[in-house]
Amino acid sequence: MFDLKTINAVLAEMEEERGIGREKMLDAIAQSLATAYKKEFGKRGQVIRANFDLDTGTTTFEQVKLVVDESMLKTEPEEGEEEAEVVESAESEEEAEDDGKVRFDEEKHIMIDTARMIKKDVELGDELVFPLEPKDDFGRIAAQTAKQVIIQKIREAEKESALAEFGQKAGDIVTGHVQRFERGNLYVDLGRVTAIMPYDEQIPGERYRPGERIRALLLEVDETARGVFLKLSRAHADFLEQLFAVETPELQSGAVEVKAIAREAGSRSKIAVYAADEHIDPVGSLVGQRGVRVSTVMSELGGEKIDIIEWSEDPLEFIEDALSPAQVLDVRVLAEPNEEEGERGHAEIEVVPDQQSLAIGRGGQNVRLAAKLTGWKLDIVSVGGETEAEADGDTVEVAPESEVGEDIATLEGEEATTAAPEVDGSEDVERNLADTPLDTAKDTESQDRDARGLGEEEEIDTPEEAESLVNEVADADAIEAEVEEVADEALEAEAEEKKE
């Protein structure tokens, strides 16, 4: 009836590729055969088991009955309760859970007196097995039912296998291959299952190609009705910590500990580390010899900048280090943190004018990350006491009159261009060059070039500006050559006059 060679090949393939054991697959086959037998030849209420022998390919069927007595049964229904019998089989399990009693069904129950006539030492709650006539000519409907049972059992086995494999890996780095990109979500093939990386968990600016190898943090493992849901992330702060753990043995051994991480994925991160042993340099452990460890992590993150800071129990010292690379003059505490009420500490940091832009950072990024790393609200003030920026870890407010504030306002305005200034009377300057001695002409031309901005480096915003600048330089070179030619002719004429 069965092709044993094909069955063994399928069992081996399922075990290797999907991680489903042979015993589970054989159990699924036996249950499907029992379901098909009951569908084709059985009666309602029967409990049928099938035993499949993989060595011989034969199948035996048996009916199972539960031994009961009067104390385990409910009273028989009245004639007016015939409709209740229709749903009796569906409600029997719930009824048994409620009071432990069931309605008697001769197809799945047997009274203890009758059971002892078959088997003398039988007890209440035991099962009696009755062999059934073997059948192998199942119809189309029964075969389809058996197929559905096998598919369902395979799905359940895959779910159990995935949970067993990835359930303990939550929070670790996993490696997979990009499968497809759909509606902003990235689907990653992890071998036996497919994981999803939502758009919010992706690093901004990264591009993924199908088949590309990718590493990500296994952020979440959930069991759903459709299977196991695996959520990946490359933008999470724990992904940065796990990457350093792979490269740094001191982190794996516990000699160095990560205290806090503030990250803006794809742009910049700050990580605070601490070592209980004073002979261990926690910052140097993460940087590595010649920066090889931190360079490897930065390369994995697409060039994301990483500031490694030594954590300190003193909040003032920690705040000062968190604002690196800016130099801080003084840190003053305005309000202590209150953990009971959930209030954050408030500190004021004084910096010199030339360190203001460095302390605040582009778009307030440096002070924002420092506030998130320390858990304090930070105010950047100048030496005169004027507040330049305020940060609470999520938002940054920069004073408009500050140097950084003016830069931001200029960049946001329409006048944020670098067009070269126009010079009036340039034609008159060029016209007078022909009547000017050589040295004076060169000085005048140099002044004209300075006026136009040709002698200094200037930023060019558009291709049209670049073309205009090239044309101006070409015209100036032509004028210079013309002046030199006129000067040479004048010298030759003067020499001839002297000879005469």
Buried (B, 14 or more C-beta within 10 A) or exposed (E): EBEEEEBEEEBEEBBEEBBBBEEBBBBBBBBBBBBBBBBBBBEEBBBBBBEBEBEEEEBEBBBEBBBBEEEBBEEEEEEEEEEEEEEBBEEBEEBBEEEEEBBBBEBBBBBBEEBEEEEEEBEEEBBBEEEBEEBEEBEEEBEEBBEEBBEEBBEBBBBBBBBEBBEEEBBEBBEBEBBEBEEEBBBBBBBBBBBBBBEEBBBEEBEBEEEEEBBBBBBBBEEEEEBBBBBBBBBBBBBBBBBBBBBBEBBEEEBBBBBBBBBBBBBBBBBBBBBEEEEEBBBBBBBBEEEEBBBBBBEBBBEBEBBBBBBBEEBBEBBBBBBBEBEBEEBEBEEEBEEEEEEBBBBBBBBEEEBBBBBBBEBBBBBBBBBBBBBBBBBBBBEEEEBBBBBBBEEBBBBEEBBBBEBBEEEEEEEEEEBBEEEEEBEEBBEEBEEBEBEEBBEBBEEBBEBBBBEEEBEBEEEEBEEBBEEBEEEBEEBBEBBEEBBEEEEEEEEEEEEE
